[in-house]
Amino acid sequence: MTLEEDVAQWARIEAARRDTSVSRLLGELLKERMSTHRGSAADAADRLVNFGKRHKLSLRGLKIKDLINEGRR
């Protein structure tokens, strides 16, 4: 893994503060980040639906999932 020197320095200090290795620290940080983004897809779909209601837009019976899949074709 390649890090900018200031980022690597911060990681070494933070790992020492937590009494762990830089590798383990990065793994923990990534796991935390991953868990905070798990609900993001559902939240995004809710925001899109609410946006449509607020702005009186109609999806004409289509579901968000169908719109997303349509974009992949």
PDB file as gemmi writes it, atoms N, CA and C in Angstrom:
CRYST1    1.000    1.000    1.000  90.00  90.00  90.00 P 1                      
ATOM      1  N   MET A   1       0.847  -1.159   0.000  1.00  0.00           N  
ATOM      2  CA  MET A   1       0.000   0.000   0.000  1.00  0.00           C  
ATOM      3  C   MET A   1       0.899   1.231   0.000  1.00  0.00           C  
ATOM      4  N   THR A   2       0.507   2.222  -0.749  1.00  0.00           N  
ATOM      5  CA  THR A   2       1.276   3.455  -0.823  1.00  0.00           C  
ATOM      6  C   THR A   2       0.506   4.562  -0.120  1.00  0.00           C  
ATOM      7  N   LEU A   3       1.184   5.257   0.775  1.00  0.00           N  
ATOM      8  CA  LEU A   3       0.574   6.365   1.515  1.00  0.00           C  
ATOM      9  C   LEU A   3       1.450   7.596   1.392  1.00  0.00           C  
ATOM     10  N   GLU A   4       0.819   8.745   1.436  1.00  0.00           N  
ATOM     11  CA  GLU A   4       1.594   9.976   1.524  1.00  0.00           C  
ATOM     12  C   GLU A   4       2.272   9.983   2.886  1.00  0.00           C  
ATOM     13  N   GLU A   5       3.421  10.623   2.970  1.00  0.00           N  
ATOM     14  CA  GLU A   5       4.215  10.572   4.198  1.00  0.00           C  
ATOM     15  C   GLU A   5       3.456  11.098   5.413  1.00  0.00           C  
ATOM     16  N   ASP A   6       2.705  12.178   5.263  1.00  0.00           N  
ATOM     17  CA  ASP A   6       1.971  12.720   6.413  1.00  0.00           C  
ATOM     18  C   ASP A   6       0.861  11.774   6.864  1.00  0.00           C  
ATOM     19  N   VAL A   7       0.248  11.071   5.919  1.00  0.00           N  
ATOM     20  CA  VAL A   7      -0.791  10.092   6.256  1.00  0.00           C  
ATOM     21  C   VAL A   7      -0.160   8.898   6.967  1.00  0.00           C  
ATOM     22  N   ALA A   8       0.973   8.440   6.468  1.00  0.00           N  
ATOM     23  CA  ALA A   8       1.674   7.314   7.092  1.00  0.00           C  
ATOM     24  C   ALA A   8       2.113   7.676   8.506  1.00  0.00           C  
ATOM     25  N   GLN A   9       2.597   8.897   8.682  1.00  0.00           N  
ATOM     26  CA  GLN A   9       3.021   9.345  10.013  1.00  0.00           C  
ATOM     27  C   GLN A   9       1.834   9.357  10.976  1.00  0.00           C  
ATOM     28  N   TRP A  10       0.695   9.889  10.508  1.00  0.00           N  
ATOM     29  CA  TRP A  10      -0.503   9.907  11.356  1.00  0.00           C  
ATOM     30  C   TRP A  10      -0.900   8.480  11.727  1.00  0.00           C  
ATOM     31  N   ALA A  11      -0.862   7.564  10.752  1.00  0.00           N  
ATOM     32  CA  ALA A  11      -1.248   6.172  10.995  1.00  0.00           C  
ATOM     33  C   ALA A  11      -0.324   5.525  12.024  1.00  0.00           C  
ATOM     34  N   ARG A  12       0.964   5.796  11.940  1.00  0.00           N  
ATOM     35  CA  ARG A  12       1.907   5.228  12.921  1.00  0.00           C  
ATOM     36  C   ARG A  12       1.621   5.758  14.321  1.00  0.00           C  
ATOM     37  N   ILE A  13       1.363   7.051  14.427  1.00  0.00           N  
ATOM     38  CA  ILE A  13       1.071   7.654  15.737  1.00  0.00           C  
ATOM     39  C   ILE A  13      -0.237   7.111  16.293  1.00  0.00           C  
ATOM     40  N   GLU A  14      -1.260   7.047  15.447  1.00  0.00           N  
ATOM     41  CA  GLU A  14      -2.569   6.553  15.896  1.00  0.00           C  
ATOM     42  C   GLU A  14      -2.491   5.083  16.287  1.00  0.00           C  
ATOM     43  N   ALA A  15      -1.757   4.287  15.531  1.00  0.00           N  
ATOM     44  CA  ALA A  15      -1.591   2.867  15.864  1.00  0.00           C  
ATOM     45  C   ALA A  15      -0.876   2.719  17.205  1.00  0.00           C  
ATOM     46  N   ALA A  16       0.151   3.523  17.434  1.00  0.00           N  
ATOM     47  CA  ALA A  16       0.870   3.464  18.714  1.00  0.00           C  
ATOM     48  C   ALA A  16      -0.046   3.883  19.858  1.00  0.00           C  
ATOM     49  N   ARG A  17      -0.851   4.907  19.612  1.00  0.00           N  
ATOM     50  CA  ARG A  17      -1.787   5.373  20.646  1.00  0.00           C  
ATOM     51  C   ARG A  17      -2.783   4.277  21.022  1.00  0.00           C  
ATOM     52  N   ARG A  18      -3.203   3.495  20.033  1.00  0.00           N  
ATOM     53  CA  ARG A  18      -4.170   2.415  20.266  1.00  0.00           C  
ATOM     54  C   ARG A  18      -3.486   1.093  20.612  1.00  0.00           C  
ATOM     55  N   ASP A  19      -2.168   1.100  20.665  1.00  0.00           N  
ATOM     56  CA  ASP A  19      -1.378  -0.091  20.971  1.00  0.00           C  
ATOM     57  C   ASP A  19      -1.684  -1.228  19.994  1.00  0.00           C  
ATOM     58  N   THR A  20      -1.589  -0.914  18.710  1.00  0.00           N  
ATOM     59  CA  THR A  20      -1.847  -1.891  17.659  1.00  0.00           C  
ATOM     60  C   THR A  20      -0.897  -1.619  16.493  1.00  0.00           C  
ATOM     61  N   SER A  21      -0.963  -2.443  15.478  1.00  0.00           N  
ATOM     62  CA  SER A  21      -0.122  -2.231  14.296  1.00  0.00           C  
ATOM     63  C   SER A  21      -0.845  -1.314  13.306  1.00  0.00           C  
ATOM     64  N   VAL A  22      -0.081  -0.732  12.404  1.00  0.00           N  
ATOM     65  CA  VAL A  22      -0.670   0.121  11.373  1.00  0.00           C  
ATOM     66  C   VAL A  22      -1.618  -0.704  10.506  1.00  0.00           C  
ATOM     67  N   SER A  23      -1.217  -1.918  10.190  1.00  0.00           N  
ATOM     68  CA  SER A  23      -2.049  -2.793   9.371  1.00  0.00           C  
ATOM     69  C   SER A  23      -3.395  -3.068  10.043  1.00  0.00           C  
ATOM     70  N   ARG A  24      -3.350  -3.403  11.320  1.00  0.00           N  
ATOM     71  CA  ARG A  24      -4.585  -3.683  12.054  1.00  0.00           C  
ATOM     72  C   ARG A  24      -5.435  -2.414  12.182  1.00  0.00           C  
ATOM     73  N   LEU A  25      -4.789  -1.271  12.406  1.00  0.00           N  
ATOM     74  CA  LEU A  25      -5.504   0.004  12.493  1.00  0.00           C  
ATOM     75  C   LEU A  25      -6.249   0.285  11.195  1.00  0.00           C  
ATOM     76  N   LEU A  26      -5.564   0.128  10.063  1.00  0.00           N  
ATOM     77  CA  LEU A  26      -6.210   0.370   8.777  1.00  0.00           C  
ATOM     78  C   LEU A  26      -7.369  -0.594   8.547  1.00  0.00           C  
ATOM     79  N   GLY A  27      -7.198  -1.847   8.953  1.00  0.00           N  
ATOM     80  CA  GLY A  27      -8.285  -2.815   8.838  1.00  0.00           C  
ATOM     81  C   GLY A  27      -9.489  -2.405   9.663  1.00  0.00           C  
ATOM     82  N   GLU A  28      -9.252  -1.932  10.886  1.00  0.00           N  
ATOM     83  CA  GLU A  28     -10.350  -1.493  11.752  1.00  0.00           C  
ATOM     84  C   GLU A  28     -11.049  -0.267  11.173  1.00  0.00           C  
ATOM     85  N   LEU A  29     -10.259   0.687  10.680  1.00  0.00           N  
ATOM     86  CA  LEU A  29     -10.844   1.897  10.097  1.00  0.00           C  
ATOM     87  C   LEU A  29     -11.688   1.575   8.868  1.00  0.00           C  
ATOM     88  N   LEU A  30     -11.190   0.670   8.030  1.00  0.00           N  
ATOM     89  CA  LEU A  30     -11.960   0.274   6.851  1.00  0.00           C  
ATOM     90  C   LEU A  30     -13.242  -0.456   7.239  1.00  0.00           C  
ATOM     91  N   LYS A  31     -13.165  -1.307   8.254  1.00  0.00           N  
ATOM     92  CA  LYS A  31     -14.349  -2.032   8.710  1.00  0.00           C  
ATOM     93  C   LYS A  31     -15.395  -1.062   9.255  1.00  0.00           C  
ATOM     94  N   GLU A  32     -14.959  -0.068  10.038  1.00  0.00           N  
ATOM     95  CA  GLU A  32     -15.882   0.951  10.549  1.00  0.00           C  
ATOM     96  C   GLU A  32     -16.537   1.696   9.393  1.00  0.00           C  
ATOM     97  N   ARG A  33     -15.726   2.076   8.437  1.00  0.00           N  
ATOM     98  CA  ARG A  33     -16.236   2.826   7.284  1.00  0.00           C  
ATOM     99  C   ARG A  33     -17.252   1.994   6.503  1.00  0.00           C  
ATOM    100  N   MET A  34     -16.947   0.715   6.343  1.00  0.00           N  
ATOM    101  CA  MET A  34     -17.834  -0.183   5.622  1.00  0.00           C  
ATOM    102  C   MET A  34     -19.177  -0.317   6.337  1.00  0.00           C  
ATOM    103  N   SER A  35     -19.142  -0.445   7.665  1.00  0.00           N  
ATOM    104  CA  SER A  35     -20.384  -0.628   8.412  1.00  0.00           C  
ATOM    105  C   SER A  35     -21.237   0.631   8.405  1.00  0.00           C  
ATOM    106  N   THR A  36     -20.620   1.807   8.329  1.00  0.00           N  
ATOM    107  CA  THR A  36     -21.414   3.037   8.289  1.00  0.00           C  
ATOM    108  C   THR A  36     -22.048   3.244   6.926  1.00  0.00           C  
ATOM    109  N   HIS A  37     -21.532   2.592   5.884  1.00  0.00           N  
ATOM    110  CA  HIS A  37     -22.080   2.751   4.544  1.00  0.00           C  
ATOM    111  C   HIS A  37     -23.030   1.625   4.146  1.00  0.00           C  
ATOM    112  N   ARG A  38     -23.227   0.653   5.025  1.00  0.00           N  
ATOM    113  CA  ARG A  38     -24.097  -0.477   4.668  1.00  0.00           C  
ATOM    114  C   ARG A  38     -25.516  -0.028   4.357  1.00  0.00           C  
ATOM    115  N   GLY A  39     -26.063   0.856   5.159  1.00  0.00           N  
ATOM    116  CA  GLY A  39     -27.433   1.296   4.955  1.00  0.00           C  
ATOM    117  C   GLY A  39     -27.565   2.368   3.896  1.00  0.00           C  
ATOM    118  N   SER A  40     -26.489   2.740   3.280  1.00  0.00           N  
ATOM    119  CA  SER A  40     -26.512   3.865   2.357  1.00  0.00           C  
ATOM    120  C   SER A  40     -27.418   3.635   1.150  1.00  0.00           C  
ATOM    121  N   ALA A  41     -27.459   2.442   0.602  1.00  0.00           N  
ATOM    122  CA  ALA A  41     -28.289   2.187  -0.577  1.00  0.00           C  
ATOM    123  C   ALA A  41     -29.764   2.360  -0.247  1.00  0.00           C  
ATOM    124  N   ALA A  42     -30.188   1.810   0.879  1.00  0.00           N  
ATOM    125  CA  ALA A  42     -31.586   1.956   1.288  1.00  0.00           C  
ATOM    126  C   ALA A  42     -31.897   3.414   1.605  1.00  0.00           C  
ATOM    127  N   ASP A  43     -30.971   4.087   2.273  1.00  0.00           N  
ATOM    128  CA  ASP A  43     -31.166   5.499   2.588  1.00  0.00           C  
ATOM    129  C   ASP A  43     -31.267   6.327   1.313  1.00  0.00           C  
ATOM    130  N   ALA A  44     -30.429   6.022   0.343  1.00  0.00           N  
ATOM    131  CA  ALA A  44     -30.448   6.754  -0.927  1.00  0.00           C  
ATOM    132  C   ALA A  44     -31.780   6.540  -1.647  1.00  0.00           C  
ATOM    133  N   ALA A  45     -32.286   5.318  -1.632  1.00  0.00           N  
ATOM    134  CA  ALA A  45     -33.576   5.034  -2.264  1.00  0.00           C  
ATOM    135  C   ALA A  45     -34.687   5.806  -1.565  1.00  0.00           C  
ATOM    136  N   ASP A  46     -34.655   5.844  -0.234  1.00  0.00           N  
ATOM    137  CA  ASP A  46     -35.651   6.610   0.520  1.00  0.00           C  
ATOM    138  C   ASP A  46     -35.579   8.092   0.181  1.00  0.00           C  
ATOM    139  N   ARG A  47     -34.364   8.619   0.101  1.00  0.00           N  
ATOM    140  CA  ARG A  47     -34.209  10.039  -0.237  1.00  0.00           C  
ATOM    141  C   ARG A  47     -34.744  10.325  -1.633  1.00  0.00           C  
ATOM    142  N   LEU A  48     -34.518   9.414  -2.560  1.00  0.00           N  
ATOM    143  CA  LEU A  48     -35.004   9.601  -3.923  1.00  0.00           C  
ATOM    144  C   LEU A  48     -36.526   9.590  -3.964  1.00  0.00           C  
ATOM    145  N   VAL A  49     -37.139   8.666  -3.248  1.00  0.00           N  
ATOM    146  CA  VAL A  49     -38.600   8.602  -3.196  1.00  0.00           C  
ATOM    147  C   VAL A  49     -39.156   9.873  -2.564  1.00  0.00           C  
ATOM    148  N   ASN A  50     -38.561  10.292  -1.448  1.00  0.00           N  
ATOM    149  CA  ASN A  50     -39.031  11.503  -0.782  1.00  0.00           C  
ATOM    150  C   ASN A  50     -38.827  12.735  -1.655  1.00  0.00           C  
ATOM    151  N   PHE A  51     -37.745  12.770  -2.414  1.00  0.00           N  
ATOM    152  CA  PHE A  51     -37.500  13.878  -3.338  1.00  0.00           C  
ATOM    153  C   PHE A  51     -38.638  13.955  -4.350  1.00  0.00           C  
ATOM    154  N   GLY A  52     -39.007  12.805  -4.886  1.00  0.00           N  
ATOM    155  CA  GLY A  52     -40.094  12.769  -5.857  1.00  0.00           C  
ATOM    156  C   GLY A  52     -41.406  13.248  -5.272  1.00  0.00           C  
ATOM    157  N   LYS A  53     -41.697  12.852  -4.043  1.00  0.00           N  
ATOM    158  CA  LYS A  53     -42.926  13.293  -3.382  1.00  0.00           C  
ATOM    159  C   LYS A  53     -42.897  14.795  -3.131  1.00  0.00           C  
ATOM    160  N   ARG A  54     -41.752  15.284  -2.646  1.00  0.00           N  
ATOM    161  CA  ARG A  54     -41.636  16.720  -2.350  1.00  0.00           C  
ATOM    162  C   ARG A  54     -41.803  17.563  -3.606  1.00  0.00           C  
ATOM    163  N   HIS A  55     -41.308  17.063  -4.714  1.00  0.00           N  
ATOM    164  CA  HIS A  55     -41.337  17.836  -5.952  1.00  0.00           C  
ATOM    165  C   HIS A  55     -42.431  17.353  -6.901  1.00  0.00           C  
ATOM    166  N   LYS A  56     -43.345  16.552  -6.368  1.00  0.00           N  
ATOM    167  CA  LYS A  56     -44.495  16.047  -7.116  1.00  0.00           C  
ATOM    168  C   LYS A  56     -44.090  15.367  -8.433  1.00  0.00           C  
ATOM    169  N   LEU A  57     -43.060  14.543  -8.344  1.00  0.00           N  
ATOM    170  CA  LEU A  57     -42.621  13.762  -9.492  1.00  0.00           C  
ATOM    171  C   LEU A  57     -43.245  12.378  -9.423  1.00  0.00           C  
ATOM    172  N   SER A  58     -43.482  11.788 -10.554  1.00  0.00           N  
ATOM    173  CA  SER A  58     -44.059  10.451 -10.591  1.00  0.00           C  
ATOM    174  C   SER A  58     -43.087   9.488 -11.258  1.00  0.00           C  
ATOM    175  N   LEU A  59     -42.980   8.311 -10.696  1.00  0.00           N  
ATOM    176  CA  LEU A  59     -42.170   7.266 -11.311  1.00  0.00           C  
ATOM    177  C   LEU A  59     -43.030   6.359 -12.182  1.00  0.00           C  
ATOM    178  N   ARG A  60     -44.302   6.703 -12.348  1.00  0.00           N  
ATOM    179  CA  ARG A  60     -45.253   5.957 -13.164  1.00  0.00           C  
ATOM    180  C   ARG A  60     -45.265   4.472 -12.851  1.00  0.00           C  
ATOM    181  N   GLY A  61     -45.294   4.137 -11.572  1.00  0.00           N  
ATOM    182  CA  GLY A  61     -45.376   2.749 -11.155  1.00  0.00           C  
ATOM    183  C   GLY A  61     -44.054   2.009 -11.139  1.00  0.00           C  
ATOM    184  N   LEU A  62     -42.992   2.638 -11.580  1.00  0.00           N  
ATOM    185  CA  LEU A  62     -41.687   1.987 -11.569  1.00  0.00           C  
ATOM    186  C   LEU A  62     -41.097   2.012 -10.171  1.00  0.00           C  
ATOM    187  N   LYS A  63     -40.361   0.998  -9.872  1.00  0.00           N  
ATOM    188  CA  LYS A  63     -39.666   0.944  -8.593  1.00  0.00           C  
ATOM    189  C   LYS A  63     -38.242   1.443  -8.800  1.00  0.00           C  
ATOM    190  N   ILE A  64     -37.641   1.934  -7.729  1.00  0.00           N  
ATOM    191  CA  ILE A  64     -36.270   2.430  -7.787  1.00  0.00           C  
ATOM    192  C   ILE A  64     -35.345   1.353  -8.352  1.00  0.00           C  
ATOM    193  N   LYS A  65     -35.554   0.106  -7.892  1.00  0.00           N  
ATOM    194  CA  LYS A  65     -34.727  -1.015  -8.354  1.00  0.00           C  
ATOM    195  C   LYS A  65     -34.799  -1.144  -9.872  1.00  0.00           C  
ATOM    196  N   ASP A  66     -36.002  -0.976 -10.440  1.00  0.00           N  
ATOM    197  CA  ASP A  66     -36.164  -1.079 -11.886  1.00  0.00           C  
ATOM    198  C   ASP A  66     -35.413   0.034 -12.610  1.00  0.00           C  
ATOM    199  N   LEU A  67     -35.457   1.242 -12.049  1.00  0.00           N  
ATOM    200  CA  LEU A  67     -34.746   2.363 -12.661  1.00  0.00           C  
ATOM    201  C   LEU A  67     -33.239   2.148 -12.633  1.00  0.00           C  
ATOM    202  N   ILE A  68     -32.742   1.633 -11.520  1.00  0.00           N  
ATOM    203  CA  ILE A  68     -31.309   1.369 -11.402  1.00  0.00           C  
ATOM    204  C   ILE A  68     -30.893   0.311 -12.409  1.00  0.00           C  
ATOM    205  N   ASN A  69     -31.681  -0.766 -12.499  1.00  0.00           N  
ATOM    206  CA  ASN A  69     -31.352  -1.839 -13.439  1.00  0.00           C  
ATOM    207  C   ASN A  69     -31.453  -1.372 -14.884  1.00  0.00           C  
ATOM    208  N   GLU A  70     -32.382  -0.463 -15.173  1.00  0.00           N  
ATOM    209  CA  GLU A  70     -32.522   0.062 -16.527  1.00  0.00           C  
ATOM    210  C   GLU A  70     -31.249   0.788 -16.956  1.00  0.00           C  
ATOM    211  N   GLY A  71     -30.623   1.485 -16.025  1.00  0.00           N  
ATOM    212  CA  GLY A  71     -29.394   2.205 -16.330  1.00  0.00           C  
ATOM    213  C   GLY A  71     -28.222   1.286 -16.623  1.00  0.00           C  
ATOM    214  N   ARG A  72     -28.308   0.049 -16.218  1.00  0.00           N  
ATOM    215  CA  ARG A  72     -27.216  -0.912 -16.429  1.00  0.00           C  
ATOM    216  C   ARG A  72     -27.305  -1.600 -17.779  1.00  0.00           C  
ATOM    217  N   ARG A  73     -28.419  -1.448 -18.466  1.00  0.00           N  
ATOM    218  CA  ARG A  73     -28.616  -2.145 -19.751  1.00  0.00           C  
ATOM    219  C   ARG A  73     -27.980  -1.408 -20.887  1.00  0.00           C  
TER     220      ARG A  73                                                      
END                                                                             
